[in-house]
């Protein structure tokens, strides 16, 4: 598979991976080995970043679109994510509230569908 696909499956930012990872082709067996016994570079990336936007969004509790609305378009390190959490800017509070409403609505719809299936 392409390095970009492998990086996505591993939850890491491709540009922060070693050059041999970025330039090679990763087999399914190699991907499985990276997942089960990650090398130090992969453990470091997962812990410290920089993290891709889906990981940043999850750590902040917002959607990827919410990140964009907040002006966050680049990968962030764990330190930068923690600084944002501490700073708690208005856009982050709004996006977290929006995400909470989306989750609530999703649960409500699932419950409604389940009730409809039971009748």
PASEBA-1860 file (N, C-alpha, C; in nm, 3 decimals):
! residues 119
1> XXXXXXXX> 0.084/-0.118/0.000/0.000/0.000/0.000/0.088/0.124/0.000 ~ 0.028/0.232/-0.038/0.100/0.358/-0.043/0.132/0.405/0.099 ~ 0.242/0.478/0.115/0.277/0.529/0.247/0.167/0.615/0.310 ~ 0.096/0.694/0.230/-0.010/0.779/0.284/-0.121/0.694/0.345 ~ -0.155/0.584/0.280/-0.258/0.494/0.331/-0.212/0.430/0.461 ~ -0.088/0.384/0.463/-0.033/0.321/0.582/-0.028/0.421/0.699 ~ 0.015/0.543/0.670/0.021/0.646/0.776/-0.118/0.672/0.833 ~ -0.218/0.678/0.745/-0.355/0.701/0.790/-0.401/0.587/0.880
9> XXXXXXXX> -0.373/0.463/0.840/-0.411/0.347/0.920/-0.338/0.345/1.054 ~ -0.216/0.397/1.056/-0.138/0.402/1.180/-0.172/0.524/1.265 ~ -0.245/0.620/1.208/-0.283/0.740/1.281/-0.168/0.838/1.301 ~ -0.078/0.844/1.202/0.036/0.936/1.214/0.040/1.028/1.093 ~ 0.110/1.139/1.110/0.127/1.240/1.006/0.239/1.194/0.913 ~ 0.207/1.169/0.787/0.303/1.113/0.691/0.432/1.192/0.685 ~ 0.423/1.325/0.679/0.542/1.408/0.663/0.638/1.397/0.782 ~ 0.592/1.345/0.894/0.678/1.332/1.012/0.741/1.192/1.022
17> XXXXXXXX> 0.704/1.102/0.931/0.760/0.967/0.934/0.899/0.966/0.871 ~ 0.978/0.863/0.898/1.112/0.854/0.837/1.104/0.848/0.684 ~ 1.209/0.891/0.618/1.213/0.897/0.472/1.190/0.761/0.409 ~ 1.247/0.654/0.466/1.230/0.522/0.405/1.084/0.476/0.412 ~ 1.010/0.521/0.513/0.867/0.490/0.521/0.791/0.568/0.413 ~ 0.825/0.696/0.397/0.755/0.782/0.301/0.781/0.741/0.156 ~ 0.897/0.685/0.130/0.936/0.654/-0.007/0.908/0.511/-0.048 ~ 0.875/0.425/0.047/0.857/0.284/0.016/0.713/0.246/-0.006
25> XXXXXXXX> 0.694/0.118/-0.026/0.562/0.058/-0.035/0.550/-0.033/0.087 ~ 0.438/-0.025/0.157/0.420/-0.100/0.280/0.325/-0.216/0.253 ~ 0.372/-0.336/0.283/0.287/-0.454/0.264/0.192/-0.466/0.383 ~ 0.091/-0.546/0.367/-0.005/-0.571/0.475/0.068/-0.631/0.595 ~ 0.162/-0.722/0.570/0.239/-0.785/0.678/0.324/-0.680/0.752 ~ 0.384/-0.588/0.676/0.465/-0.483/0.740/0.376/-0.392/0.824 ~ 0.258/-0.358/0.772/0.165/-0.275/0.848/0.124/-0.345/0.978 ~ 0.092/-0.472/0.968/0.054/-0.549/1.087/0.168/-0.551/1.189
33> XXXXXXXX> 0.291/-0.566/1.140/0.407/-0.566/1.229/0.424/-0.429/1.296 ~ 0.403/-0.323/1.221/0.411/-0.188/1.278/0.305/-0.167/1.384 ~ 0.186/-0.223/1.363/0.078/-0.208/1.460/0.100/-0.291/1.586 ~ 0.150/-0.413/1.570/0.165/-0.500/1.687/0.292/-0.472/1.766 ~ 0.399/-0.433/1.696/0.525/-0.404/1.764/0.585/-0.277/1.704 ~ 0.526/-0.160/1.741/0.572/-0.035/1.679/0.716/-0.002/1.714 ~ 0.793/0.042/1.612/0.930/0.087/1.640/0.926/0.217/1.720 ~ 1.041/0.257/1.771/1.049/0.376/1.856/0.997/0.500/1.784
41> XXXXXXXX> 1.029/0.518/1.656/0.984/0.638/1.585/0.832/0.646/1.581 ~ 0.766/0.532/1.568/0.620/0.531/1.563/0.562/0.559/1.702 ~ 0.621/0.502/1.804/0.574/0.530/1.941/0.590/0.678/1.973 ~ 0.705/0.736/1.933/0.729/0.878/1.957/0.627/0.966/1.883 ~ 0.601/0.933/1.756/0.504/1.011/1.678/0.365/1.004/1.739 ~ 0.325/0.885/1.781/0.192/0.870/1.841/0.181/0.946/1.972 ~ 0.290/0.952/2.048/0.288/1.020/2.177/0.301/1.171/2.162 ~ 0.398/1.217/2.080/0.433/1.359/2.076/0.383/1.434/1.952
49> XXXXXXXX> 0.353/1.361/1.846/0.311/1.424/1.722/0.430/1.465/1.639 ~ 0.409/1.542/1.536/0.283/1.608/1.500/0.177/1.506/1.459 ~ 0.054/1.539/1.493/-0.060/1.451/1.468/-0.139/1.500/1.348 ~ -0.193/1.406/1.269/-0.279/1.446/1.156/-0.410/1.505/1.209 ~ -0.480/1.578/1.123/-0.602/1.648/1.165/-0.707/1.558/1.230 ~ -0.731/1.435/1.181/-0.831/1.352/1.249/-0.794/1.323/1.395 ~ -0.665/1.304/1.420/-0.621/1.279/1.557/-0.632/1.406/1.641 ~ -0.594/1.519/1.583/-0.605/1.648/1.653/-0.752/1.673/1.690
57> XXXXXXXX> -0.841/1.651/1.594/-0.984/1.674/1.618/-1.033/1.585/1.732 ~ -0.995/1.458/1.730/-1.038/1.365/1.835/-0.984/1.408/1.972 ~ -0.858/1.448/1.977/-0.799/1.490/2.105/-0.864/1.616/2.160 ~ -0.912/1.702/2.069/-0.977/1.826/2.113/-1.128/1.808/2.132 ~ -1.183/1.697/2.085/-1.326/1.674/2.099/-1.411/1.754/2.003 ~ -1.357/1.776/1.882/-1.430/1.852/1.779/-1.423/1.774/1.648 ~ -1.496/1.822/1.548/-1.490/1.761/1.415/-1.373/1.820/1.337 ~ -1.340/1.753/1.227/-1.235/1.806/1.138/-1.280/1.939/1.079
65> XXXXXXXX> -1.408/1.948/1.046/-1.462/2.076/0.996/-1.451/2.184/1.102 ~ -1.473/2.147/1.226/-1.460/2.242/1.336/-1.319/2.295/1.349 ~ -1.221/2.207/1.325/-1.081/2.254/1.326/-1.061/2.360/1.219 ~ -1.113/2.333/1.100/-1.097/2.428/0.990/-1.165/2.560/1.023 ~ -1.285/2.553/1.079/-1.355/2.677/1.117/-1.276/2.754/1.223 ~ -1.203/2.681/1.307/-1.121/2.745/1.409/-0.986/2.792/1.358 ~ -0.959/2.766/1.230/-0.834/2.813/1.171/-0.718/2.715/1.186 ~ -0.746/2.593/1.233/-0.641/2.493/1.250/-0.638/2.408/1.124
73> XXXXXXXX> -0.536/2.427/1.041/-0.529/2.354/0.915/-0.404/2.267/0.907 ~ -0.313/2.281/1.001/-0.189/2.205/1.000/-0.190/2.099/1.110 ~ -0.097/2.007/1.097/-0.077/1.907/1.202/-0.028/1.979/1.328 ~ -0.067/1.926/1.444/-0.024/1.985/1.571/0.046/1.880/1.656 ~ 0.138/1.926/1.738/0.203/1.837/1.833/0.114/1.821/1.956 ~ 0.144/1.721/2.036/0.070/1.700/2.160/0.080/1.825/2.248 ~ 0.197/1.886/2.252/0.218/2.008/2.331/0.127/2.121/2.283 ~ 0.115/2.138/2.152/0.028/2.242/2.096/-0.119/2.213/2.126
81> XXXXXXXX> -0.157/2.086/2.121/-0.295/2.048/2.152/-0.326/2.079/2.298 ~ -0.234/2.044/2.386/-0.254/2.071/2.529/-0.260/2.222/2.555 ~ -0.180/2.300/2.484/-0.183/2.446/2.499/-0.319/2.500/2.455 ~ -0.374/2.447/2.346/-0.507/2.489/2.301/-0.614/2.455/2.405 ~ -0.603/2.335/2.462/-0.699/2.295/2.565/-0.692/2.390/2.685 ~ -0.571/2.426/2.723/-0.552/2.517/2.837/-0.605/2.656/2.805 ~ -0.573/2.703/2.686/-0.617/2.836/2.642/-0.770/2.841/2.628 ~ -0.828/2.732/2.580/-0.973/2.717/2.561/-1.035/2.838/2.489
89> XXXXXXXX> -0.991/2.863/2.364/-1.045/2.978/2.291/-1.195/2.960/2.262 ~ -1.260/3.067/2.231/-1.404/3.065/2.205/-1.444/2.969/2.096 ~ -1.367/2.962/1.986/-1.402/2.871/1.878/-1.401/2.727/1.924 ~ -1.306/2.692/2.014/-1.297/2.554/2.063/-1.418/2.521/2.151 ~ -1.458/2.614/2.236/-1.578/2.592/2.319/-1.701/2.573/2.232 ~ -1.715/2.658/2.129/-1.832/2.647/2.038/-1.832/2.513/1.964 ~ -1.717/2.475/1.913/-1.708/2.350/1.836/-1.732/2.228/1.924 ~ -1.684/2.233/2.049/-1.711/2.122/2.140/-1.860/2.113/2.171
97> XXXXXXXX> -1.924/2.226/2.189/-2.069/2.228/2.214/-2.144/2.174/2.093 ~ -2.102/2.214/1.974/-2.164/2.164/1.851/-2.147/2.013/1.841 ~ -2.027/1.965/1.868/-2.000/1.821/1.861/-2.084/1.745/1.963 ~ -2.101/1.801/2.082/-2.185/1.737/2.184/-2.330/1.728/2.138 ~ -2.379/1.833/2.073/-2.516/1.831/2.020/-2.532/1.727/1.909 ~ -2.432/1.717/1.824/-2.435/1.618/1.716/-2.440/1.477/1.775 ~ -2.361/1.452/1.876/-2.361/1.320/1.940/-2.495/1.291/2.006 ~ -2.550/1.392/2.073/-2.681/1.374/2.139/-2.788/1.341/2.036
105> XXXXXXXX> -2.787/1.413/1.926/-2.886/1.392/1.821/-2.870/1.253/1.759 ~ -2.747/1.211/1.742/-2.721/1.079/1.687/-2.776/0.969/1.778 ~ -2.756/0.984/1.908/-2.810/0.888/2.005/-2.962/0.889/2.000 ~ -3.021/1.009/1.993/-3.167/1.020/1.989/-3.223/0.949/1.866 ~ -3.160/0.970/1.751/-3.206/0.907/1.628/-3.192/0.755/1.633 ~ -3.082/0.706/1.692/-3.065/0.562/1.705/-3.172/0.502/1.795 ~ -3.202/0.570/1.906/-3.306/0.522/1.996/-3.442/0.522/1.927 ~ -3.468/0.627/1.852/-3.595/0.636/1.780/-3.606/0.523/1.677
113> XXXXXXX> -3.497/0.496/1.607/-3.497/0.389/1.509/-3.518/0.254/1.575 ~ -3.455/0.234/1.690/-3.469/0.108/1.764/-3.613/0.089/1.809 ~ -3.676/0.197/1.855/-3.817/0.189/1.896/-3.906/0.155/1.777 ~ -3.874/0.211/1.661/-3.950/0.181/1.539/-3.933/0.038/1.496 ~ -3.814/-0.018/1.516/-3.787/-0.156/1.479/-3.860/-0.254/1.570 ~ -3.882/-0.213/1.696/-3.948/-0.301/1.793/-4.099/-0.309/1.773 ~ -4.159/-0.209/1.708/-4.305/-0.212/1.693/-4.350/-0.286/1.572
END
